Amino acid sequence: MCAAKGQGNKSAHARYPEIPSIQKCRLRHTSRAATGSYNGSRALTECLAYSVAALSFISVDYLGNTIVNKRTVVVAVVVGLGMMQSALAGDWIVSKGQWYFSPMAGMNFEDKSRHADPGPAASLGLGRQFAESWAVELSLFGGRNRGFNEFRPVGVGVDFLLDVNRSGIFSPYLVFGTGFVRADIVEHPIVPVELNYDSVIGTAGFGVIAPLGNAATRFRTEVRYRADFKSPGFNDLLVMVGLYVPLGHPTPPAVRTAPFSKPDADGDGVDNDTDMCPATPKGIVVDPFGCELDSDGDGVANLIDDCPTTPSGTRVGRRGCSLAAEQRDDDGDGVVNNLDSCRNTAAGARIDIRGCEIDVTISLPGIRFALNSAQLISTSTLKLDHAAATLRANPGLKVEAAGHTDSSGSAATNLDLSQRRAESVRQYLISRGANSENITARGYGEANPIADNSTRTGRQENRRVELRVLN
């Protein structure tokens, strides 16, 4: 029987002619590159073909002594891929969500315990790229291994493929999965028992997908380890080549674009083309047309509407209340509701023109002068006009125009400047009808700050003129 096994190995060798080497492929394409006739895709395909041919004609002797063992097969594939010439980068894997079909053929190097020679194997796979780097593949496979026992496996498998690199001329991947195999075994006549069986299998391996010229179909080669869990357990090695055929059209990648927004000058959420009030102050609640909200529709915005629930059709004054209500003077201070900013003033209190009680100091915010000068800026006059009206309405009220500066410059200069500015305010009030005998002017320089002189804002607050009530 041993002699018969040896003869089987010898006849297997006699069936295969000399195989072109991988080194020969490398030298051939090196010379082509030197002469300018090099084609990257063709070189890649031919080198892959030589690599696989060198593996497909390897056999195992009947005594279990391998001519080239399984480890050598794996190393040979890796070396063959490493010798391939590089080309332009490309993406040879289908896009996410796309299906593909993959017929493959090759050699099945059976576990020596099966007492069968290496033989042909084939598979048909249908897969889908369900994530950027992951695919799932359902396959039908079969083979035939002659020898002491003839082994004819058929089965179905489910595998997962992980793309390792999508950016090169060839795309390596890892594969692992499971499946079911039915082994039809033609036993040697001396074997007394039936050896057919069904079993669960596990697989793991690696492969490469590469282009075939400019065609959509790709070349695929794979080395896979198959563990057959039928007791006592068998370990097989498959070396396969075939095609990788995309189905349908690739899904174009989603293009992320920034949402388009029209200009909105006042930032109220209503674009300029629609905004009928394009200068609404920040923080104001607006209607769909960009104007201050007017809940009762009386034409007075909620922010200044003292009567926000006025019945529809009611004629209102500037405070949003009915004309009759706005002409009343509820607190009896002499200022009608329509003009009264303080409608609960205590009886007998001295009030300003807004209907509010006069404090010990009448602030004049917004009063500004030219730089290092006592010349009033024109925007300051409205506030002074209101102050003059208050003095005219209270003829017995005596006040002092008190001028102040920040700490910039010398104390003497600041004292002089504050005095001149206080006098400038006094003269303006007199020019608007205030009693000159009831107004005095005095400069305090930098002596009485109300804010921090180390900041720009603080210094601006300290440069002021205010009216101090003297009686």
Buried (B, 14 or more C-beta within 10 A) or exposed (E): EEEEBEEBBEEBEEEEEEBBEBEEBBEBBEEBEEEEEBBBBEBBBBBBBBBBBBBBBBBBBBEEEBEBBBEEBBEBBEEBBEBBBEBEEBEBBBBBEBBBBBEBBBBBBBBBEBBBBBBEBBBBBBBBBEEEBBBBBBBBBBBBBBBBBBBBBBBEBEBBBBBEEBEBBBBBBEBBBBBEBBBBBBBEEEEEEEBEEEBEBBBEBBBBBBBBEEEBBBBBBBBBBBBBEEEEEBBBBBBBBBBBBBEEEBEEEEEEEEEEEEEBEBEBEBBEEEBEBBEBEEEBEBBEEBBBBBBBEBEBBBBEBBBBEBEEEBEBBEBBBBEEBBEBBEBEBEBBBBBBEBBEBEEEEBBBBBBBEBEEEBEBEEBBBEEEEBEBEEEBBEBBBBBBBBBBBBEEBBBBBBBBBBBEEEEEBBBBBBBBBBBBBBBBBBEBEBBEEBBBBBBBBBEEBEBEBEEEEBBEBBBBBBBBBEE
